[in-house]
């Protein structure tokens, strides 16, 4: 099997995943994913696509990720791996689509507006 290259995005994070047949090793920016991501929730996000496809031990995944925070990065990796699995085998598409892992989450931070403290918060109003 050749190396499959896909990308995933979430908020301002961009992940490039390189998936190939292997023993189930996952590396993120040159480190093991459990060293890069500290919490079990983030470990779950990274492996969720492989677990739903029941292919955890079949593929080696190398990921380059940049931008955003750790949760956004983990979810960007989840999308990139899901897209790579579907590119490798269309049979995975039904289960991954049902779990909502093939849809890019479009939610982004709302921009700050001038004349206000933040996107929606305003400066204190004084009537008198």
Secondary structure, 3 states (H helix, E strand, C coil): CCCEEEEEEECCEEEEEEEEECCCCEEECCEEHHHHCCCHHHHHHHHHHHHHCCCCCCEEEEEEEECCCHHHHHHHHHHHHHHHHHHHCHHHHHHHHHCCCCCCCCCCCCCCCCCECCCCCECCCCCC
